[in-house]
Amino acid sequence: MRRLMERLGLTVNERKTRIACVPEESFDFLGYTVGRFYGKDGQPFVGTEPSRKATARCLNFSPYRATSSPQCPARLPSYRGGN
């Protein structure tokens, strides 16, 4: 792997790099968790989902904060669908 990465002009971070045995193990890569998941019918499959860290980052980011200021209203605007 090291030779391939060198040919691509990339370096491998030895402290962060590990070999994962998918589907027994999962790993996070570029904001996604790769591993074994289960479909609606209960059948396992190898797939991806947003990582917990990425999900938490999205949930914590909001232009609307709990404190009120001209730039950040105290509440989210409400939306009512329908008629």
MDTraj code that builds the backbone (N, CA, C; nanometers):
import mdtraj as md
import numpy as np

residues = "MET ARG ARG LEU MET GLU ARG LEU GLY LEU THR VAL ASN GLU ARG LYS THR ARG ILE ALA CYS VAL PRO GLU GLU SER PHE ASP PHE LEU GLY TYR THR VAL GLY ARG PHE TYR GLY LYS ASP GLY GLN PRO PHE VAL GLY THR GLU PRO SER ARG LYS ALA THR ALA ARG CYS LEU ASN PHE SER PRO TYR ARG ALA THR SER SER PRO GLN CYS PRO ALA ARG LEU PRO SER TYR ARG GLY GLY ASN".split()
xyz = np.array([
    [0.0825, -0.1177, 0.0000],
    [0.0000, 0.0000, 0.0000],
    [0.0879, 0.1254, 0.0000],
    [0.1954, 0.1207, 0.0744],
    [0.2830, 0.2365, 0.0828],
    [0.3375, 0.2744, -0.0543],
    [0.3771, 0.1722, -0.1344],
    [0.4303, 0.2003, -0.2686],
    [0.3247, 0.2641, -0.3585],
    [0.2024, 0.2127, -0.3511],
    [0.0946, 0.2693, -0.4305],
    [0.0710, 0.4151, -0.3931],
    [0.0668, 0.4439, -0.2660],
    [0.0443, 0.5806, -0.2208],
    [0.1581, 0.6719, -0.2647],
    [0.2811, 0.6228, -0.2599],
    [0.3942, 0.7031, -0.3055],
    [0.3835, 0.7320, -0.4547],
    [0.3404, 0.6331, -0.5325],
    [0.3233, 0.6550, -0.6764],
    [0.2168, 0.7602, -0.7033],
    [0.1179, 0.7692, -0.6169],
    [0.0120, 0.8690, -0.6306],
    [0.0527, 1.0044, -0.5733],
    [0.1706, 1.0094, -0.5122],
    [0.2180, 1.1342, -0.4532],
    [0.1558, 1.1639, -0.3181],
    [0.1071, 1.0597, -0.2505],
    [0.0434, 1.0757, -0.1207],
    [0.1278, 1.0095, -0.0132],
    [0.1097, 1.0497, 0.1104],
    [0.1805, 0.9863, 0.2214],
    [0.0791, 0.9204, 0.3133],
    [0.1211, 0.8123, 0.3761],
    [0.0360, 0.7377, 0.4684],
    [0.0721, 0.7783, 0.6101],
    [-0.0286, 0.8161, 0.6888],
    [-0.0066, 0.8467, 0.8288],
    [-0.0097, 0.7141, 0.9047],
    [0.1055, 0.6684, 0.9467],
    [0.1179, 0.5370, 1.0117],
    [0.0359, 0.5278, 1.1405],
    [0.0217, 0.6388, 1.2120],
    [-0.0529, 0.6349, 1.3383],
    [-0.2030, 0.6208, 1.3151],
    [-0.2524, 0.6718, 1.2031],
    [-0.3964, 0.6682, 1.1771],
    [-0.4394, 0.5506, 1.0905],
    [-0.3472, 0.4883, 1.0215],
    [-0.3806, 0.3849, 0.9251],
    [-0.3887, 0.2485, 0.9925],
    [-0.4951, 0.1738, 0.9596],
    [-0.5088, 0.0372, 1.0097],
    [-0.5837, -0.0447, 0.9056],
    [-0.5732, -0.1734, 0.9161],
    [-0.6460, -0.2633, 0.8276],
    [-0.7730, -0.3056, 0.8999],
    [-0.8863, -0.2870, 0.8354],
    [-1.0148, -0.3239, 0.8947],
    [-1.0714, -0.4435, 0.8200],
    [-1.1228, -0.5385, 0.8930],
    [-1.1856, -0.6579, 0.8343],
    [-1.3358, -0.6331, 0.8235],
    [-1.3768, -0.5782, 0.7104],
    [-1.5180, -0.5506, 0.6861],
    [-1.5831, -0.6798, 0.6413],
    [-1.6949, -0.7224, 0.6887],
    [-1.7949, -0.6491, 0.7648],
    [-1.7846, -0.6654, 0.9160],
    [-1.6889, -0.7440, 0.9661],
    [-1.6805, -0.7644, 1.1112],
    [-1.6503, -0.6345, 1.1845],
    [-1.5701, -0.5481, 1.1240],
    [-1.5349, -0.4196, 1.1833],
    [-1.5905, -0.3085, 1.0958],
    [-1.6034, -0.1917, 1.1537],
    [-1.6406, -0.0749, 1.0747],
    [-1.5323, 0.0307, 1.0923],
    [-1.5314, 0.1280, 1.0029],
    [-1.4346, 0.2368, 1.0139],
    [-1.4951, 0.3639, 0.9582],
    [-1.4422, 0.4772, 1.0031],
    [-1.4869, 0.6070, 0.9544],
    [-1.3894, 0.6574, 0.8498],
    [-1.4454, 0.7125, 0.7403],
    [-1.3629, 0.7659, 0.6327],
    [-1.4388, 0.8797, 0.5666],
    [-1.3775, 0.9974, 0.5668],
    [-1.4344, 1.1162, 0.5027],
    [-1.5782, 1.1455, 0.5467],
    [-1.6029, 1.1326, 0.6772],
    [-1.7336, 1.1675, 0.7311],
    [-1.8373, 1.0577, 0.7241],
    [-1.7979, 0.9397, 0.6805],
    [-1.8909, 0.8273, 0.6710],
    [-1.8380, 0.7085, 0.7484],
    [-1.9286, 0.6280, 0.8014],
    [-1.8931, 0.5013, 0.8626],
    [-1.9193, 0.3926, 0.7590],
    [-1.8177, 0.3128, 0.7344],
    [-1.8280, 0.2006, 0.6407],
    [-1.8311, 0.0737, 0.7248],
    [-1.9283, -0.0124, 0.7001],
    [-1.9376, -0.1350, 0.7783],
    [-2.0633, -0.2133, 0.7481],
    [-2.0972, -0.3029, 0.8401],
    [-2.2160, -0.3868, 0.8246],
    [-2.3380, -0.3133, 0.8767],
    [-2.4405, -0.3143, 0.7947],
    [-2.5688, -0.2568, 0.8309],
    [-2.6764, -0.3584, 0.7979],
    [-2.7960, -0.3319, 0.8452],
    [-2.9058, -0.4253, 0.8233],
    [-3.0193, -0.3544, 0.7519],
    [-3.0720, -0.4187, 0.6491],
    [-3.1827, -0.3637, 0.5723],
    [-3.3144, -0.3796, 0.6463],
    [-3.4196, -0.3290, 0.5874],
    [-3.5529, -0.3377, 0.6478],
    [-3.5974, -0.4816, 0.6666],
    [-3.5485, -0.5690, 0.5801],
    [-3.5842, -0.7105, 0.5909],
    [-3.4925, -0.7865, 0.6860],
    [-3.3988, -0.7162, 0.7495],
    [-3.3084, -0.7792, 0.8445],
    [-3.1841, -0.8399, 0.7826],
    [-3.1709, -0.8306, 0.6512],
    [-3.0542, -0.8869, 0.5835],
    [-2.9344, -0.7938, 0.5985],
    [-2.8181, -0.8485, 0.6365],
    [-2.6998, -0.7637, 0.6497],
    [-2.6438, -0.7251, 0.5126],
    [-2.5829, -0.6073, 0.5066],
    [-2.5145, -0.5626, 0.3858],
    [-2.4008, -0.4700, 0.4254],
    [-2.3004, -0.4577, 0.3403],
    [-2.1908, -0.3643, 0.3624],
    [-2.2317, -0.2329, 0.2978],
    [-2.2286, -0.1265, 0.3750],
    [-2.2704, 0.0024, 0.3236],
    [-2.2088, 0.1161, 0.4014],
    [-2.2629, 0.2345, 0.3802],
    [-2.2135, 0.3534, 0.4480],
    [-2.3296, 0.4306, 0.5092],
    [-2.2975, 0.5100, 0.6110],
    [-2.3898, 0.6046, 0.6699],
    [-2.3064, 0.7194, 0.7248],
    [-2.3649, 0.8371, 0.7431],
    [-2.2882, 0.9463, 0.8009],
    [-2.2334, 0.9060, 0.9375],
    [-2.1082, 0.9406, 0.9646],
    [-2.0470, 0.9029, 1.0918],
    [-2.1119, 0.9791, 1.2067],
    [-2.0965, 0.9283, 1.3271],
    [-2.1537, 0.9943, 1.4447],
    [-2.0945, 1.1335, 1.4622],
    [-1.9649, 1.1439, 1.4378],
    [-1.8975, 1.2731, 1.4517],
    [-1.9536, 1.3738, 1.3512],
    [-1.9739, 1.3313, 1.2262],
    [-2.0288, 1.4209, 1.1240],
    [-2.1727, 1.4583, 1.1564],
    [-2.2503, 1.3622, 1.2049],
    [-2.3893, 1.3894, 1.2410],
    [-2.3963, 1.4891, 1.3561],
    [-2.3125, 1.4691, 1.4576],
    [-2.3107, 1.5606, 1.5721],
    [-2.2701, 1.7002, 1.5270],
    [-2.1754, 1.7100, 1.4364],
    [-2.1313, 1.8393, 1.3861],
    [-2.2475, 1.9110, 1.3163],
    [-2.3248, 1.8379, 1.2369],
    [-2.4386, 1.8982, 1.1671],
    [-2.5478, 1.9402, 1.2645],
    [-2.5724, 1.8589, 1.3658],
    [-2.6765, 1.8922, 1.4628],
    [-2.6378, 2.0114, 1.5485],
    [-2.5077, 2.0261, 1.5770],
    [-2.4613, 2.1382, 1.6583],
    [-2.4509, 2.2667, 1.5778],
    [-2.4403, 2.2567, 1.4465],
    [-2.4315, 2.3757, 1.3631],
    [-2.5711, 2.4249, 1.3317],
    [-2.5949, 2.5485, 1.3622],
    [-2.7217, 2.6101, 1.3266],
    [-2.7017, 2.7605, 1.3254],
    [-2.7536, 2.8282, 1.2257],
    [-2.7429, 2.9740, 1.2296],
    [-2.8310, 3.0337, 1.3388],
    [-2.9185, 2.9532, 1.3953],
    [-3.0087, 2.9982, 1.5005],
    [-2.9612, 2.9412, 1.6328],
    [-2.9138, 3.0247, 1.7198],
    [-2.8623, 2.9807, 1.8496],
    [-2.9660, 3.0037, 1.9586],
    [-2.9398, 2.9493, 2.0765],
    [-3.0329, 2.9624, 2.1884],
    [-3.0402, 3.1071, 2.2378],
    [-2.9311, 3.1811, 2.2245],
    [-2.9337, 3.3198, 2.2683],
    [-2.9769, 3.4091, 2.1534],
    [-3.0417, 3.5161, 2.1868],
    [-3.0929, 3.6053, 2.0839],
    [-2.9945, 3.7182, 2.0574],
    [-2.9738, 3.7469, 1.9330],
    [-2.8948, 3.8608, 1.8895],
    [-2.9442, 3.8976, 1.7509],
    [-2.9090, 4.0139, 1.6985],
    [-2.9567, 4.0485, 1.5649],
    [-2.9172, 3.9450, 1.4590],
    [-2.8001, 3.8823, 1.4759],
    [-2.7553, 3.7831, 1.3786],
    [-2.8147, 3.6453, 1.4046],
    [-2.8520, 3.6169, 1.5294],
    [-2.9015, 3.4841, 1.5669],
    [-3.0331, 3.4963, 1.6420],
    [-3.1455, 3.4799, 1.5758],
    [-3.2731, 3.4852, 1.6465],
    [-3.2822, 3.3757, 1.7524],
    [-3.3618, 3.3992, 1.8550],
    [-3.3726, 3.3048, 1.9666],
    [-3.4428, 3.1761, 1.9273],
    [-3.5306, 3.1793, 1.8269],
    [-3.6054, 3.0600, 1.7874],
    [-3.5942, 3.0371, 1.6383],
    [-3.6096, 2.9122, 1.6019],
    [-3.6156, 2.8797, 1.4599],
    [-3.7473, 2.9293, 1.4028],
    [-3.7479, 2.9746, 1.2802],
    [-3.8760, 3.0149, 1.2220],
    [-3.9661, 2.8935, 1.2061],
    [-4.0950, 2.9114, 1.2306],
    [-4.1861, 2.7987, 1.2174],
    [-4.2315, 2.7846, 1.0727],
    [-4.2635, 2.6629, 1.0359],
    [-4.3108, 2.6343, 0.9011],
    [-4.4347, 2.5479, 0.9136],
    [-4.5400, 2.5857, 0.8474],
    [-4.6609, 2.5050, 0.8465],
    [-4.6926, 2.4705, 0.7023],
    [-4.6890, 2.3425, 0.6736],
    [-4.7206, 2.2979, 0.5394],
    [-4.8701, 2.2916, 0.5178],
    [-4.9083, 2.2614, 0.3989],
    [-5.0514, 2.2482, 0.3692],
    [-5.1091, 2.3742, 0.3106],
    [-5.2372, 2.3964, 0.3364],
    [-5.3084, 2.5103, 0.2762],
    [-5.2676, 2.6402, 0.3351],
])
top = md.Topology()
chain = top.add_chain()
for i, resn in enumerate(residues, 1):
    res = top.add_residue(resn, chain, resSeq=i)
    for name in ("N", "CA", "C"):
        top.add_atom(name, md.element.get_by_symbol(name[0]), res)
traj = md.Trajectory(xyz[None], top)
